[in-house]
Each structure stands twice: as C-alpha cells, then as structure tokens.
Amino acid sequence: MSPSLHALALRAFGRLPRRVRRQLVRWGAPSFTVGALCVIQRSDARILLVSQSYRSGWGLPGGLMARGEVPEDAVRREVREEVGLEVVVGAPTVVVDPVPRRVDVVFGAEPAPGQDLDRLRSTSPEIVDLGWFDRADLPRLQAETVASLAALDRVDGSSRSQTGSVDDVAG
C-alpha cells in the first residue's frame, strides 16, 4: 500500500465510531488465550510444582483467566482451586508464545502467613500430584514452566539456579 493511500485509510478509520473501530481491530487481530501462572516460593527457596492429569511433566499452579478477570485475582483463584493455598503475589511478568497463541501473566508469590505448607494436597481433579522442589533439582518441566521461570529470573535479576534445559522439558 502506498504511503498516501495508507494515510487516507488511517484518517477514514479514525472517523469511524469507536465501537466500529474496536470491532474491526478485534476482527483483524490474532486471538490469544491468556493464562495466569504463579511461581510460589516458600522461605527455604523451594518452589511449588503441580502434575496435571491432562499433561506430562511438572507445571506451575495457574490456569486460564476468565473474561474480564484481573490477572492477580485469576492466579489467586486458580491456586486456591488447585491446591487450597492462599498466596501473596508480587509484580507480574508476561510470556508470549506466538505459535500456540498463548500469553501467560506470571507472578512470583509466597504463601500467605499461617498455612501448613507440609500438608498441602490437591483440591482439584486437574492436579494428580504436587510437591515442593529445590530449583537446583527440578523434575521434568512443561515448556511453559521453563519459560515462566526464566522470565521471572530475568525480571528479578536473580542469580538463582538453572531452571531446566530443553532436555528437561516434557511435551
């Protein structure tokens, strides 16, 4: 498209009612699923991982956000539903995976005070097992978990142990 034709199209687009512009953008933009995941770390630096009934490898507590749901609320809800744990969440980072068209809002978190962390158990049929793991000795991880841990490490600027290699990722 020539620059002058492009400028004309943009001016015409700008004159459309806001509702119509929004619909046109939504129609033309790729759709993504949006999830909220949580890296829950307890005081001894071990992190909580879950094994899901429908996936191989270990992952992070979390799931898809409901339409109109705030990411912080979504991750708290998902953690409560999956493992019965209340958490205090920190600042999020975002991981975009364009091939499956997935966006994950990833939070670092810690358990809320006063909870028995050694007696956690699954509170959802989705979760078949859960456990606290040292970051230097992680089990086989789901790809999203590897990407989420790496993204949080970059944001935190921490010098934590390696979060897993491609060989450790489950499909």
Secondary structure, DSSP 8 states (H G I E B T S, - for coil): --HHHHHHHHHHHHHS-HHHHHHHHHHHS---EEEEEEEEB-TTS-EEEEEETTSSSEE-SEEE--TT--HHHHHHHHHHHHH---EEEEEEEEEEETTTTEEEEEEEEEE-TT--GGG----STTEEEEEEE-TTS---EEHHHHHHHHHHHHHHT--------GGGEE-
